[in-house]
Amino acid sequence: MTMTLYRLEGCPYCELVVDRLDELDIDYESVWVEGLHSRRNEVKRISGQRQVPVVVDEDRGITMAESDRILEYLDRSYA
């Protein structure tokens, strides 16, 4: 499984996703992003926007932003 989480240190929404990934025992790679939105070019390239968290599930061809949507996706797909 290839899962990547784009996240920001101290972001409570990112931590919600981290907690769920851990609860579901999903292996993932964290990519730490810059605090300034203007420097999040990699996130924009991947997801079309600069907000985090963003999850990329390469195995299923899914790229998703917004913690509520990500949590719902993880529960629906991996729980």
C-alpha positions as CSV (number, residue, x, y, z in Angstrom):
1,M,0.0,0.0,0.0
2,T,1.3,3.4,-0.9
3,M,-0.3,6.2,1.1
4,T,1.1,9.7,1.5
5,L,-0.1,12.4,3.9
6,Y,0.8,16.0,3.3
7,R,0.7,17.7,6.7
8,L,1.8,20.7,8.7
9,E,3.3,20.5,12.2
10,G,0.8,21.5,14.8
11,C,-2.2,21.2,12.5
12,P,-5.1,19.7,14.5
13,Y,-6.9,18.6,11.3
14,C,-3.7,16.7,10.2
15,E,-3.5,15.1,13.6
16,L,-7.1,13.8,13.2
17,V,-6.0,12.0,10.0
18,V,-2.8,10.7,11.6
19,D,-4.8,9.2,14.5
20,R,-7.2,7.5,12.1
21,L,-4.4,6.1,9.9
22,D,-2.8,4.7,13.1
23,E,-6.1,3.3,14.3
24,L,-6.6,1.5,11.0
25,D,-3.0,0.4,11.0
26,I,-2.4,1.9,7.6
27,D,1.3,2.5,6.7
28,Y,1.8,6.0,5.3
29,E,4.6,8.4,4.5
30,S,4.4,11.9,5.9
31,V,5.4,14.9,3.8
32,W,5.9,17.9,6.0
33,V,4.9,21.2,4.3
34,E,5.7,24.8,4.8
35,G,3.7,26.9,7.2
36,L,3.2,29.6,4.6
37,H,0.5,28.8,2.0
38,S,2.5,30.5,-0.7
39,R,5.3,28.0,-0.2
40,R,3.1,24.9,-0.5
41,N,3.7,24.4,-4.3
42,E,4.0,20.7,-4.0
43,V,0.6,20.4,-2.3
44,K,-0.9,22.6,-5.0
45,R,0.6,20.5,-7.8
46,I,-0.7,17.3,-6.2
47,S,-4.2,18.5,-5.1
48,G,-4.9,21.7,-6.9
49,Q,-5.0,23.7,-3.6
50,R,-2.6,24.6,-0.8
51,Q,-4.5,23.5,2.3
52,V,-3.6,20.5,4.3
53,P,-4.2,17.7,5.1
54,V,-4.0,16.0,1.8
55,V,-3.9,12.2,1.3
56,V,-2.7,10.5,-1.8
57,D,-3.7,6.8,-2.0
58,E,-1.7,5.7,-5.0
59,D,-3.0,2.1,-4.9
60,R,-6.6,3.4,-5.5
61,G,-5.8,6.5,-7.5
62,I,-7.3,8.9,-4.9
63,T,-6.0,12.3,-4.0
64,M,-8.2,14.0,-1.4
65,A,-8.1,17.1,0.8
66,E,-10.2,18.2,3.9
67,S,-9.9,16.1,7.0
68,D,-13.7,15.2,7.2
69,R,-13.7,13.8,3.7
70,I,-10.4,12.0,4.3
71,L,-11.7,10.4,7.5
72,E,-14.8,9.3,5.8
73,Y,-12.8,7.8,2.9
74,L,-10.5,6.0,5.2
75,D,-13.4,4.5,7.2
76,R,-15.3,3.5,4.1
77,S,-12.3,2.0,2.3
78,Y,-10.1,0.5,5.1
79,A,-12.3,-0.1,8.2
